[in-house]
Amino acid sequence: MFFGITIEKLLVIGVIAALLVGPERLPRYAETFARLVKQAGDYLRGAKDRMREEVGPEIDELDWRKLDPRQYDPRRIIRDALLDDTPAAPRPVAPAAPAESTPAAAPAAGSAAALLATATAMNAASAGAEPASTAPASRAPKVFSADELPPYDSEAT
């Protein structure tokens, strides 16, 4: 049931109430209790109908479990966002100078090798536009695999 009250506990409460009230007043109290339960049901049905009138028929299509605030754990949301395995969409790359050696097989689009090649080409294109003396030493970005997770900062969460 609800609030930890079972059928057995309700029967015990009913027997104790019947003994305390007595057989003379019990029918009158039972009738009053039945009327109270009926009025509460009518009130809840009326509130449900008013809600349906104000919101419209799309209230029946709502998935109320998605709106439950208990499902939103900020730590889980941040962890899922940081460990997202979907690759970022590659940015358009300015045409770079032709490479001296071309690889035998091009990496598959969207793979880690393709992303690394894109980042390297972008670094080479930006380094070629600037004089060599002012260009900072560029390193290829670290690409994490599914087995090797990125570093975790416990103070950031």
N, C-alpha and C positions, 0 to 999 in steps of 0.2 A: 504494500500500500504506500502511503506517504508519511513522512516524518517518523518512520520507524514504528508506526502503529499497525499491528496485524489484526486479523479477524478475531483471534483469541482475546487480545487486549480489549478490543471493542465490546466483546461479549461480557467480559469481567466488569468493564465500566458500566454497561447497561444493567447488569444484575445489581451492582452497588447502587446505581441511581434509582432503580425500581424499589429497593429496600428503603432508601432514604426518603423518597417522595411518598411512598405508600400507595396502596391500591385505589384509594378514593381520588387522588389528584393525578395519577399516572395517565389516564386517558386524555385529560385536558392538556398536560404537558406534551404528550406525544403528538396531539393535534397541532399545538403551537409549533413544535419542532418541524413537523411535516410542512406547515405553511411557510416557515422560515427557509427551509431547503428549496421549496418551490419558488419563492421570491428570489432567492440567490440565483437559481437556474435561469429565471426570466431576465434578471439583470445581466447575467453573462451573455445570454443570447442576444439581448438588445445591444450590448456593447460590441459584440461581434458584427451584428448587422450595421451599426453606425460606422464601424471601421471599414467595412466592405463598401458602404456608400461613399465615404470620404476618399478612400484610396482608389476604388474602382475594382474592376474584375481582375486586374493584374496581381492583386494580393494573393490569389490562389496559385499563381505561377512562381511566387518567390520561394527560394530555397532558404529557409530560416536557419539551417545549420551553417551556411556561409556567413551569416550575420552574427554568429555567436562570438562575443568578445573574448571568451576563454580560449579560443583557438589561436589568438594572436600572441605569440611569445616573441618578444623583440630579439632575444638571443638566437632563436631558430631562424627568424627572417634574415638577420644579418649574416649568419653562417651560411644559409642557402644562397644568399646573394654573392658572398665572397667565394664560395666553392662552386659556382655555376659553371658547368662544363660546356655550355654552348659557346662556340667561338664568336668573337666579335666580327661584325661585317667589315671586310677589308676596305680601307679608304682608297680613293683613286690615287694612283701614283703618277707623278710627273715622269715623262719619258727619260730614262736614265741612259747614260753612255753605254754602248754595247759592251757586254762583258767579253773578256779575253777568252775565257773557256766556257762553253755551254755544257750543262749537265746532260748526261745521256738520257735520263728520264725525268720529266717534270713532276714535282710533287702534286698529289691530289689536292684539288681546291678545298679549302676549309680545314685542312690538316694542320698539325702543329708545324710541320716543315714548310708548308706554304706560307703560314703566317710569319715564320722566322725569315723566309726569303723576302717577303714583302717588307718587313721591318728593316732588313739589311739593305734592300734596294732604296728605301726611303732615306736611310742614313747616308748611303753613298751619294744619292742625289743632292742632299742638303750639304754634304761635305764638299762636293764638286763645285757648288755655287759659291762657296766662301774660299778665301785664300787659305792655304795649308797652314800658315803660321797662326791664324786665329781660330781654326776649327778645333773644338775640344776632342779629346780622345773618346771615340764612341764605342760602346760595347753593344752587342746584340742583346735584346731583352731576354730575360730568363723565361722559358716556357716550361710550365709544370705539367707533368703527366698525371694520369689518374691515380697512379701509385704514389707519386711524390706530391704531397699537399703543400700549398704555399705556407709561409711562416705565419704563426698564430700569435697575435698580441693580446694577452689576457687583460691588459689595462685598457684596451680600446673598446671592450665590450662591457 
